[in-house]
Amino acid sequence: MAEAKSIEALSVMFTAGVAVGATVSSAAPWFLPAILLPIVSAPVFCFPVLRRVKAGSPIILLAFLTLGIFVSASAVPFQGEESFLEGIAMESASALKAFISGMPFKADVTSPLLTALLTGDRSGLTPDTVQAFRGSGASHILALSGLHMGILYLILDKFTLPLGKSRKARWARAALVVSAAGWFTLMTGAGPSIVRAFLFILIGEICTLSGRRRKPSRVLCLALLVQLVINPGVIQNLGFQLSYLAMAGIVTLYPVLEKWYPEGSRFNPLRKIWQMAAIAISCQLFTGPLAWIKFGTFPRHFLLTNIMAIPIVTVLMWFAVISIALTALGWCPCFLITITDGLSRLLVWVLTVISS
């Protein structure tokens, strides 16, 4: 019975139920292939659990499957007015956009690019820049996702280190990090992939504070379960599907690929390159089929793009956040502005070369 109550098994059955309910209630046959892929791939998380379930436990799994169907089929889209908190978050996002545009960047591409990376607003990017991202298979960098939230989480975690490592300090750091991540989620419109990343952070911090081991598959499945309980209709969102499929690849396939590299120093640059390649391959193998079904295309240069662009984006966001923070405090060294400008130009140049 304990095995059947595993969060992986319950999450997969509930997800399958939500998917079936969405398919039945949507009355859109063309949607079936897109919804079947997550259902088929989801058992990868919990196959070891499902094959060892004890007598009577299938009832629990069936109950969660049925609950998912009922919740999805009976869900009514919420179309209420914007809440007070959402209104403040949107005003904060507008203020951040205006602040970035007013910073003394010399490169024309820097302000629009930082606005896109930190707020999701791509309206200021030129058609050539957008084409460079699209042609190189780096459109996911412009679409706010777990990548951006993950980088910001690392920055926040480092910035709160001076508070110390005592239990009280750890609680304070967790509260600051979760609050900042939640506010960023609201500021950027709470898209499905950003909400997923926020739930990862929230669950991870809870596990750390409670002394529990963070098993990646359980964190993923618990986030999936919570997000679908809150909003069952989100399962029809392509960004939601791609986000969880990408994480499924990282959780299940990446550890296998990462071990292929020979044992040696953990700081070996070639190992770091292989790790980035393994992550890109893991994500692409899981998201590629769905992307092909929806768009009929496959990013041919995804491996080169991710190996070259992701490190630049990571460093760029570090310098961008530091530059914005220091400028807001009334002091920002010119060299930080210059480096941020240079990184923005380098990113666009690399993607332009790859796309050509």
PALOTI-556647 format. One record per atom (N, C-alpha, C, O): residue in one letter; z, y, x. Coordinates in steps of 0.1 Angstrom, whole numbers, plus 5000, padded with zeros to 4 digits. Each point is the difference from the previous one (the first is absolute). Last residue first. Layout:
aZYX ...
END
This chain:
s460453145226 s498650025004 s499349885006 s498950005004 s505850024984 s499250004988 s498550025003 s499149964992 i504150075043 i500049864995 i499049994987 i499249914999 v501650515021 v499249925009 v499949864995 v498949945000 t503850364976 t498650044999 t499149915009 t498949964996 l505849995006 l499449954988 l498650034998 l499249924994 v503050275043 v500049855001 v499349944988 v499249915001 w501650554998 w498949975009 w499949855002 w498949954999 v504750224975 v498750024993 v498849965009 v499149944995 l505250055025 l499949904989 l498750014993 l499349904997 l501750425036 l499849875006 l499849894989 l499149925001 r502250524986 r498650005005 r499649865005 r498949954998 s505650124991 s499150004988 s498649995003 s499249934994 l503950115042 l500049864993 l499250004988 l499349904997 g501250515025 g499249915008 g500049864994 g498949935000 d503850414980 d498550034999 d499249905007 d499049954994 t505650015012 t499649964986 t498550034997 t499449924994 i502450235047 i499949865000 i499649954986 i499149914999 t501750555006 t498849965007 t499849855000 t498949954998 i505050234983 i498950034992 i498749965007 i499149944993 l504850015031 l500049914989 l498850024991 l499449914995 f501450395041 f499449875005 f500049904989 f499149915000 c502950524994 c498550004999 c499449875004 c499049954994 p506150094986 p499250025012 p498549994998 p499649924992 c504150244971 c499149885003 c499250035013 c499250095000 w504850124963 w499749995015 w499249875002 w500549894997 g501450264960 g499750135007 g499649995014 g499950105007 l501149554958 l501250065005 l499850135008 l500950065005 a495549704977 a500850044988 a501350065005 a500650094993 t496549735039 t499550124995 t500850054988 t500250124999 l500949465019 l500450115009 l499450144996 l500750105001 a498249514974 a501450024999 a500450125009 a500850084996 i494749785005 i500350064987 i501550034999 i500450114996 s498249665042 s499450135000 s500450084987 s500350115001 i500849435003 i500850085009 i499650145000 i500850105000 v496649604976 v501350024993 v500950085009 v500750094995 a495149805023 a499850084988 a501450034994 a500350124996 f499449585040 f499950135004 f499950104988 f500550115001 w499649434989 w501250045007 w499950155004 w501050074997 m495249744985 m501050034989 m501350045006 m500850084995 l495749795035 l499750124993 l501050044989 l500550115000 v499749475022 v500550115009 v499850134993 v500850095002 t497649544974 t501449995002 t500650125008 t500950064997 v494449884998 v500650064988 v501550005001 v500750094996 i496949715039 i499850155000 i500750064988 i500650105001 p499449435003 p500950065010 p499850155000 p501050075001 i496049694970 i501450004996 i501050065010 i500950074996 a494349885012 a500450114992 a501550004997 a500650115000 m497149555027 m499850135006 m500750114992 m500650095005 i499449454980 i500550005014 i500050145006 i500950045007 n497149894950 n501450005000 n500750005014 n501050065002 t494249944994 t500650124994 t501550005000 t500650105004 l497049525010 l499950115010 l500650124995 l500850075007 l499049574963 l500849975011 l500050115011 l501150045004 f496249994956 f501450024998 f500949975012 f501050065002 h493949964987 h500750055013 h501550014998 h500650085008 r496449784956 r499649925012 r500850045013 r500249925008 p500850104937 p500150085012 p499749935013 p500949935005 f497249964945 f501049955009 f500050095012 f498950025006 t499249974937 t499950035015 t501249945008 t501049964994 g498350054956 g498849945006 g499850035015 g498949995005 f504750144960 f499050095006 f498849945006 f499050075003 k504649684974 k500050134993 k498850095005 k499450074992 i501349495027 i499849984985 i499950144994 i499150024991 w502049975054 w498649964998 w499749994986 w498950034995 a505550065017 a499250115002 a498549974998 a499250084995 l503949575003 l500150094988 l499150125002 l499450054990 p500849655046 p499349944988 p500150094988 p499050014993 g503350135048 g498550005000 g499349944988 g499150074995 t505849955017 t499550104991 t498450004999 t499550054990 f503049645037 f500649994987 f499450104991 f499949984988 l498750005057 l499749874994 l500649994986 l499449934992 q501550465034 q498649994995 q499749874994 q499249994990 c505150085029 c499850094989 c498649984994 c499849994988 s501249795052 s500849944989 s499850084987 s499849944990 i498250225050 i499349884995 i500849944988 i499449964991 a502550415031 a498750044994 a499349884994 a499550004988 i504449935038 i500350064987 i498850044992 i499949974988 a499549855055 a500549904991 a500450064987 a499749944989 a499050355045 a498949934995 a500449894990 a499349984990 m504050265032 m499350094991 m498849934994 m499750014988 q502749765045 q500850014988 q499350094989 q500049974988 w498149985055 w499849884992 w500850014987 w499549964989 i501050395042 i498750004994 i499749884991 i499550024989 k504549995035 k500050104990 k498750014993 k499950024988 r500449715049 r500749944989 r500150104988 r499849964989 l498550195052 l499049914993 l500649934988 l499449974990 p503350305038 p499150084992 p499049914992 p499650034989 n505549835026 n498649985005 n499050084991 n500049974988 f504949965008 f499550135002 f498650005006 f499550105005 r503349524988 r499950064987 r499350135000 r499550054990 s499849535046 s500850124997 s499750064987 s498850004995 g500049505005 g500150095011 g500850124997 g500850004991 e496349544986 e501350065002 e500050085013 e499349975010 p496149964962 p500949935009 p501350085002 p500150124999 y497149914955 y500050065013 y501049935009 y501149974996 w498549904959 w498949955008 w499950075014 w499549945009 k503650184955 k500449895009 k498949955009 k500349935010 e498950384955 e500750075011 e500449905010 e500150035012 l497949824948 l499050065009 l500750065012 l499549995012 v503249854953 v499349885006 v499050065011 v500049945011 p502550374963 p500849935009 p499349885007 p500349975012 y497350284954 y500250075013 y500949925009 y499750005012 l499449854943 l499049975010 l500350065014 l499849945010 t503150134950 t499749865001 t499149975012 t500349905007 v501250554982 v501249914999 v499649865003 v500849935007 i495850404991 i500950035012 i501249905000 i500449965010 g496550014954 g499449965012 g500950025012 g500149925009 a501250244950 a500149864999 a499449945013 a500549905006 m499250564986 m501449965005 m500149855000 m500749945008 a495350234975 a500150035014 a501449965006 a500049955011 l499350014943 l499249905007 l500150025015 l500149915008 y501950414964 y500849875001 y499249895006 y500649925007 s497250504987 s501250025008 s500849875002 s500549975011 l495650044961 l499750005014 l501250015009 l500149945011 q500550094942 q499549875004 q499849995015 q500449915007 f500650514974 f501249915000 f499649865005 f500749945008 g495950384987 g500850035011 g501349915001 g500449965011 l496750014951 l499449945012 l500850025013 l500249925008 n501750044940 n499650115010 n499549935013 n500749925006 q501349864955 q498550024999 q499550105010 q498850025000 i505849874996 i499349895006 i498550014999 i499349945007 v504150364974 v499550045013 v499249885007 v499350025009 g503149974947 g498650045000 g499450035014 g498850015002 p505949894989 p499149885000 p498550045001 p499349935006 n505450325008 n498750034995 n499049895000 n499349985010 i505449965000 i500050144997 i498750054993 i500050074990 v500449495026 v500950014989 v500050154996 v500150034988 l497449865049 l499449954988 l500950014988 l499550024989 q502150105054 q498950094996 q499449964987 q499650084992 v503749645027 v500650124995 v498950104995 v500150064990 l498549535031 l500749974987 l500550134994 l499850034988 l498349995055 l499049974990 l500649984986 l499550064990 a503449995047 a499450134997 a498949984989 a499950084991 l502149535025 l501050084992 l499450134996 l500150054989 c497449685039 c500049944987 c501050084991 c499850024988 l499950105058 l498750024994 l500149964985 l499650074991 v504149835036 v499950144998 v498750044992 v500050084991 r500649485023 r500950034989 r499950154997 r500150044988 s497449795048 s499549954988 s500850044988 s499550034989 p502150085055 p498850084996 p499549954986 p499750094992 k505449895024 k498949905001 k498850074994 k500050044988 r504850135031 r498850044993 r498949915002 r499350005010 r506349944990 r498849995008 r498850044992 r499849954988 r505250245003 r499149894997 r498850015009 r499550105004 g504450214992 g500149905010 g499149884997 g500249895006 s500450554970 s500749894995 s500149885010 s500749904997 l496850495013 l501450054997 l500949884995 l501250005002 t494149925006 t500750045013 t501550034997 t500949965007 c496349964956 c500249875008 c500850035012 c501049935004 i497650444971 i501049934993 i500449875007 i501249965002 e495150285014 e501350075003 e501249934993 e501149995006 g494549854985 g500449985014 g501350065004 g500849945007 i497350144950 i500649865001 i500449975015 i501049945002 l497050484991 l501249994992 l500749865001 l501249995003 i494550095016 i501050075008 i501449984993 i501049985006 f495349844972 f500249935012 f501250065008 f500949945005 l497550284957 l500849894997 l500349915012 l501149955001 f495950415005 f501450054997 f500949894997 f501149995004 a494449905000 a500550035013 a501550054999 a500949975008 r496649964952 r500349885007 r500650025013 r501049935004 v497550454974 v501249944993 v500449875006 v501249975003 i494850225012 i501250085005 i501349954994 i501049985007 s494949834977 s500349965014 s501250075006 s500749945008 p497850184948 p500649875000 p500349955015 p501049945002 g499350594987 g499049904998 g500549865003 g501149985006 a501050494989 a500549874998 a498949904997 a500149934990 g499850565023 g499549954987 g500449864997 g499649944990 t501750355048 t498649965002 t499449934987 t499049945000 m505650235003 m499150115004 m498549965001 m499150084996 l504349594995 l499850094989 l499050115003 l499250034992 t502149685043 t499349934990 t499750084988 t498950004995 f503850185039 f498650005004 f499149924990 f498950044997 w505749964996 w499550144997 w498550005005 w499250064992 g503249555017 g499850024986 g499450134996 g499150014991 a502049915054 a498949924996 a499750014985 a498950004996 a504950225021 a498850065005 a498849924996 a498950064996 s505249764994 s499850124992 s498750075004 s499250044991 v502249585034 v499649964986 v499750134992 v499050004992 v502850085050 v498749945002 v499449964986 v498950034997 l505650135005 l499050115004 l498649945000 l499150064995 a504449644998 a499950094989 a499050115002 a499250034992 a501949675043 a499249934990 a499850104988 a498950004994 r503850155041 r498650005004 r499249934989 r498950054997 a505749954996 a499550144999 a498550005004 a499250074993 w503149535012 w499950034986 w499350144998 w499250024991 r501949855052 r498949924996 r499750034985 r498950004995 a504950195025 a498850075004 a498849934995 a499050064997 k505149744995 k499950124992 k498750085004 k499350054991 r501849575034 r499749964987 r499750124991 r499150014992 s499950075059 s501149944993 s499649974986 s498950044995 k498450165041 k499749874995 k501349934993 k500049884998 g497850675011 g500849895005 g499749874994 g499049994991 l499050475006 l501249984991 l500949895005 l501149994996 p494650125024 p501150085005 p501349984991 p501150035005 l494649784982 l500749925010 l501250085005 l501149945003 t495350204965 t501449984996 t500849925010 t501249984997 f494150115010 f500750134998 f501449994996 f500850085003 k496549535000 k500350055014 k500750134999 k500950035007 d497649774953 d501149925006 d500450055014 d501149995003 l495350224973 l501350034994 l501149925007 l501150055002 i494549855011 i500450145005 i501450034994 i500850055008 l497349554978 l500449995014 l500550145005 l500950015008 y497349974949 y501349935000 y500549995015 y501250035002 l494550154990 l501050094996 l501449945001 l501050075003 i495449645003 i500150105012 i501150104997 i500850035009 g498249674956 g500649935011 g500250095012 g501050005007 m496750164956 m501449994997 m500749935011 m501150045004 h494349994998 h500550135002 h501550004998 h500850065007 l496949534986 l499850055014 l500750135002 l500850025010 g498849794947 g501249965007 g499950035015 g501050025007 s496150294963 s500349864999 s501349975008 s500750095004 l495250314980 l501449985003 l500449854997 l499849954989 a495350205025 a500749974988 a501549965003 a500249915008 l496850195028 l500150124991 l500749974987 l500750094995 i498549565035 i500950095007 i500150134992 i501150065000 h496049594986 h501449974997 h501050095007 h501150024996 s494149985012 s500450084988 s501549984996 s500650084994 a496449755044 a501350065002 a500450084988 a500950085001 g494849705014 g500949914993 g501450045001 g501049925000 s494950315015 s500749925010 s500949904994 s500749925007 g496950404966 g499049925007 g500749915011 g499449895003 r503350414971 r499449904992 r499049915008 r500149884998 f501950495023 f501149904997 f499349894992 f500449885002 a496850475009 a500449935012 a501149904997 a499949895006 q498650394960 q499049895003 q500449935012 q499849885001 v502850494987 v500249894990 v499049885003 v500449894999 t499150505026 t501349945004 t500249884991 t500449895004 d495950384986 d499849935012 d501249925005 d500049895004 p500250414958 p499349874997 p499849925013 p500049884999 t504350435001 t498550024999 t499349874997 t500649905003 l504650244983 l499249935010 l498550034997 l499650004989 g504250144982 g499650095011 g499149945011 g499550075009 s502449694953 s499050104995 s499550095011 s498950054999 r504549564998 r498850005009 r499050114997 r498950005005 d506649854987 d499050094995 d498850015010 d500250065011 g504049694995 g499049934993 g498950094994 g499149954994 t505050145035 t500150024986 t499049934992 t500149994987 l500349985061 l501350024996 l500250024985 l501149994995 l494649945028 l500949895005 l501450024994 l500749894999 a496050444991 a499649874994 a501049895004 a500449924992 t500150505027 t500350014986 t499749874993 t500749954991 l498150105054 l501549984998 l500450014986 l500949924995 l494650165014 l500349875004 l501549974998 l500449904994 p497950545000 p499649914989 p500449865003 p500449934991 s500650385044 s500850024988 s499549914988 s500949944994 t496650035048 t501449965001 t500850014987 t500649914995 v494650215016 v500349874994 v501549974999 v500449924991 d497750475031 d499850014986 d500449874992 d500450014989 a501750175058 a498949914996 a500050014984 a501049994994 k502450255028 k498750065004 k498849914995 k499050064996 f506350044985 f499149905006 f498750065003 f499450074991 p505250114991 p499050065009 p499249895007 p499850005013 m502550004936 m500449985014 m498850035009 m498849994996 g501250014955 g500350135006 g500449985015 g500350105007 s498649544963 s498850085001 s500350135008 s499150065005 i504549654985 i499149945010 i498850095002 i499650015011 f503450114955 f500650025013 f499149955011 f499850065010 a498949874945 a499950145004 a500550035014 a499550075008 k501249504973 k498550025003 k499850155005 k499350025009 l505049874977 l499749935013 l498650025003 l499650035012 a501850124946 a500650095011 a499749945013 a499750085010 s499149674953 s499150125001 s500550095011 s499250065007 a503449564983 a498849965006 a499050125002 a499450015010 s504750064967 s500249985014 s498849965008 s499750045011 e500149994942 e500150145006 e500349995015 e499450085008 m500649524968 m498650055001 m500050145006 m499150045007 a505149774985 a499349925010 a498650065002 a499550015011 i503150154953 i500550055013 i499249945012 i499750065009 g499449774948 g499550135001 g500450075013 g499250065007 e502549524982 e498649995004 e499450135002 e499250035009 l505249954974 l500049965014 l498549995005 l499750045012 f501150054943 f500450115008 f499949975015 f499650085008 s497149664960 s501450025001 s500350115009 s499250055007 e496449874961 e500450005014 e501550035001 e500550104994 e497649684961 e499950135008 e500549985014 e500949915002 g497349654973 g500950114997 g499750125009 g499250005008 q498949534982 q499250125002 q500950124997 q499650094993 f500249335017 f500950124998 f499250135003 f499450015011 p499049484971 p499950105010 p500850124997 p499950064989 v501349454994 v499350124995 v499950105011 v501150045005 a499649384991 a500350135006 a499250114994 a498849994998 s501149534993 s500650094990 s500350145006 s500550084993 a497549555032 a499250024988 a500650104990 a499250064992 s503149845049 s498750065003 s499250024987 s499450114998 v504849675000 v500250135005 v498650085001 v499950114997 f500049424992 f500550094989 f500250145004 f499550094993 i499249605040 i499050014990 i500450094989 i499350094996 g503949805036 g499050095006 g498950024990 g499550114999 l503849584989 l500550145000 l499050105005 l499850114995 t499249435008 t499950054987 t500550144998 t499450084993 l501149715049 l498650024997 l499850054986 l499250104998 f505249805015 f499550125007 f498550024998 f499650124999 a502349494984 a500650114993 a499550135006 a499750104993 l499149505027 l499250024988 l500650124992 l499250074994 l503249795044 l498750055004 l499150044988 l499450105000 i504749684992 i500250135005 i498750075004 i499850124996 i500049434992 i500350084988 i500250155004 i499650094993 p499949575041 p498750054994 p500250094987 p499250084997 s504549685025 s499750135005 s498650054995 s499950134998 g502049434993 g500550104991 g499650145005 g499950094991 a500249545046 a499949974986 a500650114991 a501150055003 k497550115046 k500749884994 k499749994985 k499450094994 v497550125049 v500950044989 v500649874994 v499349894999 r497650185040 r501349945001 r500950024988 r501249975000 r494350225007 r499849855001 r501449935002 r500049885000 l499850604996 l499549944988 l499949855001 l500249924991 v500950345047 v501150004990 v499649924988 v500749924995 p496250165041 p501149915004 p501149994990 p500749895000 f495850414990 f499649864999 f501149915005 f500349894993 c499450615003 c501149924996 c499649854998 c500749934994 f496550455022 f501350045003 f501049894998 f501049985008 v494549974979 v500149995015 v501550035004 v500549945009 p497750124946 p500849895003 p500249975015 p500849925004 a496350454979 a501550025000 a500849885003 a501050015007 s494050024988 s500650025013 s501550015000 s500649975011 v496949984948 v499749895009 v500750015013 v500549905006 i499950464964 i500749884994 i499849885010 i500949935002 p496850485007 p501450015003 p500849874995 p500949965007 l494550064982 l500249995015 l501550015004 l500549925007 l497850144947 l500249865004 l500349995015 l500849915004 i498050504975 i501349974997 i500449855004 i501149975003 a494550215002 a500950095008 a501449964998 a500950015009 p495749774966 p499949975014 p501050075008 p500749955009 l499050174944 l500649875003 l499949965015 l501149965005 f497050434970 f501250025008 f500649875005 f500950005009 w495350044961 w499650035014 w501250025009 w499949995012 p500649944940 p499749885008 p499650035014 p500349915009 a502750344954 a498950045010 a499749885009 a500749995010 a503050114956 a498749974993 a498850045009 a499050054995 s506149975010 s499050105004 s498749994994 s499250094999 s504649614996 s500150124992 s499050105003 s499750094992 v500549495032 v499949974986 v499950134992 v499250024991 t501750015055 t498649954998 t499849984985 t498950044995 a505450075019 a499150125002 a498649964997 a499350074994 g504049595005 g500250094989 g499050125001 g499550044990 v500649665046 v499449934988 v500150104988 v499050014993 a503150135046 a498650005002 a499349944988 a499050054995 v505749935006 v499550144998 v498550015001 v499350074993 g502749525018 g500150034985 g499550144997 g499350024990 a501049855055 a498949924994 a500050034985 a498950024993 t504650165031 t498850075003 t498849934994 t499150064994 f505149735003 f500050124992 f498750085002 f499450054990 m501349575037 m499849964986 m499950134990 m499250004991 v501850075055 v498649954999 v499749964985 v499050044995 s505450095017 s499150115001 s498649964997 s499250074993 l504249605010 l500150084988 l499050114999 l499450034990 a500949715050 a499449924988 a500150084987 a499050014993 e502950195047 e498549985001 e499449934988 e499050044995 i505750025008 i499350124996 i498549985001 i499350064993 s504049534998 s499550075012 s499250124995 s499249994990 k502849644984 k500450144998 k499650095012 k500350125000 a499049414999 a499150064990 a500450154998 a499150074995 e503449675035 e498750025006 e499150074989 e499250095004 a505149784984 a500150115009 a498650045005 a499650125001 m501049494973 m500050124992 m500050135009 m499450104996 
END
